Amino acid sequence: MRYVPLLVLTATVLFAIFAGHSWVAVMLIYMIMSLAFTTLSSGVSNEISRILPASQIGSGMGLFQLMQFFSGAFGVALAASALQWQSRLSLAAAYSNIYWGLSFAALIAVASAFAYRRSSIGGNLADA
């Protein structure tokens, strides 16, 4: 959980740069993003089950899954709206702009991961 948000940030920046250039580059970057997202989701699930008391693990994991479901739906709706707002631009430029916005969100995730790590150093966390 310490370095994976940096991988997500790297992938979103690469998506923003190569959005309209090469389908091979997009495929390879997608593989990096998919690996990073899967690793991050597994690490967060592990951390939730480690932090919560045994009686609340089911509720906590259910809430985490619900948040993923809602954020996935919200993200698709937001991306579609952003494409509509940029209808004057080419698709490559519009997608590049969207990925620059996602890079900002990934930067917030990186800052949050480092803040969480800093706050939990005294808690003797195992590196995930």
N, C-alpha and C positions, 0 to 999 in steps of 0.2 A: 504494500500500500504506500510505501515511501516514494518509489520512483515511477510507478505506473502512470500517475497523472501527467508526468513529464512526457511519457510515450504518447498519451492521448493528445497533449498539446502539440507535440512534434507532428503527429499524423494530421491534425486539423490544419496546421500551417502548410504542410505539404499538399493537402487537398486544395487549399486556397490558391497555392501557387500553380499546381498542375491540373486544375479543374478542366480546362478546355484544351489541353495539349496532347495527352496520350492516354488511350484506354488502358494500356499496359501499366503505366505509372499509377493510374487510379486503382487498378486491380491490386497492385502490390501495396499501395498505401492502405487500401481497404483491409488487406490481410493484417497489416500492423495494427490498425484501429480495432479490428475484431479481436485480435489476441489481447490487446490492452484492455478493452472493455470487459471481456470474459474474465481476465485475471483480476481486474478491479472489482467486479461483481462478486467473485468468489471470496476475495479478501474482505470485502465489506460484510458479506454474510458470515464469514468466520469471526470477524470482530464483533458483530452483533451478538452472536451466540456465546462469545466469550465474556462480553460485558454484562449482558442481562442475567438476572437470576433465573433459575431453571423454570420457575412458574410463569415467567413472562417471555420465554424464548419463542413460543408459538405465535403469540400476539405481535412481538417485535418483528419476526420474520414475515408475518402476514402483512404488517404495515409497510415493511420495506418493499415487498412485492407489489403492493397496491401503489406505492409511490412510483415504482418503475413503470407500472402500467399507465398511470396518469401522465407521467412525464413523457413517455413514448408517444402517447396520443397528442399531448400538447405540443411536443416538438414537431411532429408531422404537420399539425395545423399551422404552427408558426412558420415553418419552412414554406408551406404552400402560400400563406399570406405574403411572405417576403418575396416569393417569386412573382406574385401578382403585382406587388408594389413596384417591382423592377421590370415591368413588362416592356419598357422602352429599350432595355439593354439586351444584349445577346445572352443566350442561356449560359455560356461559359462565364461571362462577367457576373451574371446574377448569382450563379452557384459559388463563384469565387468570393463574392461579397458575403454570402451566407456563411461560408466557412471561415471568413475572417471574424464574423460575429461569434461563431462557435469557438474560435480560438480564444476570444476574450473570456467566454464561459469556462474553457479549459484552463485558462490562466487563473481564474478564481478557484477552480478545483485544486490546482497545484498549490496555491497559497493556503487553502483550507487543509490540504494534506500535511503541509509543513507545520501549520499551526497546531493541528491535532497531534502530530508527532512530538512537537515541542512540549505540549501540555501533558502528554502521557509518558514522557521520559521517566518521571519519578514513579510511574505505575508499573515499571518492569515489564514492558510489552515485548513480546517476541516479534521480530521483524517478519512481516507478511509479504 
